[in-house]
Amino acid sequence: MADLPYSPPALVRQISGVVRRNVQLIPQPARSVISVRARGEALDRVAQQLGLESLPGPNRVAATSLGACLWVRPDEWLVIGEYAARQQAMAALEPAVGTDDGAVVDISASRVILELSGARARDVLASCCPLDLHPRVFTEGHCAQSVIGKAPILLQLVDRTPRWRIVVRPSLAAYVTSWLTDAMVGG
């Protein structure tokens, strides 16, 4: 069973309630983050367990019965849901994949989720992330892997607020937070 990711107190103080330039950065409570690697017939079985006709395609997100399902690469998806339901999600997904068609791994302890929201959140992200984040290109229901500064992240546009979910490794959370708070202060 995965332990909760450690968030250094200094990081929590640094970003708790930070609101600048009509943008807010807040750390999210612990979430269940499950990596699903699947191929062959397991793709349909996993989709069925998630309540989907098929798993989301490249750089897409689907709302499921167990949480959000984000495409990561051709044979991998992350299912992000409520932390308390992670054992239920594992119990549903492991048999769907089986022993020969992939793997289901609880990686909750190795991910921190930050939320960036507000009218200028897209501008803040664009100042430190090389993706084209224009609303005609990166819309609600999209996700992509990229970097903030030099730190790898998984970015999801949750809604039109805009509200962004940033998934990062705990060891890089302070670095990413520094980049984002600097961008929030900038002109």
N, C-alpha and C positions, 0 to 999 in steps of 0.2 A: 504494500500500500504506500502510495506517495505521500510525503509530508508536504505541508504548506510551503510555498516558496518564502524565503526569508526576505523581508524588506527592511533594510537598515533604517533605524529611527531617524537618522539625518535625512534620508530620502523622503520618508513620509512627511517630515516637517517641511522639507523643501517644496513639496508639491501639494500638500493639503490645502485645498481652498485657493489655489493660485488662480487669480482672475486678472488678466491684463489684456488690453486691446480687444475687449469683448470676446475673449477666449478663456475657457476654463480647462485646466489640466487636473485630473483627479485619478489616483490609483484605484483600481477596482478591487472589490473584495475577492478573495481566492475563488477561482473558477475551476471547474473540471475541464481539463484539456486532454483529449484522447486522440492519439495518432492512430489512424486506420490505414493500413497498407492492404490493398486487395487487388486481385486479378481474377480473370475467368468468371466462373459462375458465382463466385463470392461477391462480385459487384452487385448483382441483382439481389442477393440475400441481404447484404448490408443496407442497400437502398430500402428494401422492404422493412427491415427493422427500424429504420429511421422514418418510415412513413412517406417515402418518396417513390416516384416512378423510376427515377434514375439518380445517381449521384451527380452533384453539380459539375459542370464542365470547367475548362480553364478560367481561372481568376473570377470564379463565381461563388456565391454563397447561397445556401438554401436553409430556410427555417425548417426544423425537424421536430419530432416529438421529444428528442433528447437534447435539443439546443441547436445552435447554428453549426452548419456543416460547411467548412471552407475548403476549397480545392487548393492543394499545395503543389502537387506535381502529378504527372499522368497516373500514378498508382497510389497516391497518398492524399488523405483528407484529414483535417482536424475537426473534431466535434467538440465545441465549446459550450458548456452548460453549467448548471448549478453545481457547486462543489459537493453538496450533500447527496446529489444523485449520481455521483461518479461510479459507485459500485454497481448501481442499477444499469448504467450505460455499458459498463464493462461486461456485465452478465448478459446483456442483450447482444452486444457486438461480437464478442469472442466466438460463440458458436456459429454466427453468421459467416465469419471468415473461415473458420475451420483450422485444421492443422497444416494444410498444404497450400492454401491459397492466399497467404499473407500473414499479417500480424495486427494485433490490437494492443497498444501500449499506453498506459496512463502516464502522461508526461506533465501532469499538473504542477509538480514541484519544480519543473525546469522552465516555467514560463510565468512572467508577470504581465498583467494586462493594464494598460493605461488608457484613459479616455480623454480625448481632446474634443471640445465642443465649443460652439459659438459662431457668430456671424463671420468672424475672420479666421476661423480654424484652418480653412483651406489655404489661406495666405501664409499662415504660420508654418504649416507642413511644407508648402511649396518652397519656402526659404531654406529648408534643410534636407529635403528629400527630392531625388532627381526624377521621380515619376511625373508624368503629365497628369495632374489632378484636376484639370478643367472639368466642370460639371457635364459637358457634352461627352467626355471621354471616360471619366471615373464616376460612375453613378451608384446610387443605392443598390446594394446587392452585389457589388464587386469587391474583390480582395486582390492583393498582389504582394509579392515579396519584394523588398527593396532595402534601402538603408536610410538611416537618419545619421548624418555625419558619416561615420564608417561602420556603424553598428547594424547588423542585419535585423530586420523586423518583418513582421507580417502585418499588413495594413488592411483594415476593412472599413468601408463607409457604411455605417449602421443606418443612418437616416438623413433626411434633408436639412437638419438643423443648421449646419452639418455636425454630425456626431461621428467621430472616428474611433475605432478600436485599434490600439497598437499593441501587438503581442511581441514581447522581447524576452530574452534570457535574463534572469535575475542579476547576473554579474554585469550586465550592460545597462540595467535600468537607470542607474544614476547618470551615466554618460548620456543616454537618450534624453532623460529629463533635463539635463543641463542644456542640451541643444535646443529643446523645445522652449524652455523658460527664457533662454537668451533671445530666441525668435519672437517670443511673446512681448518682450521688453522693447525690441527693435522697432524702428519706425516704419 
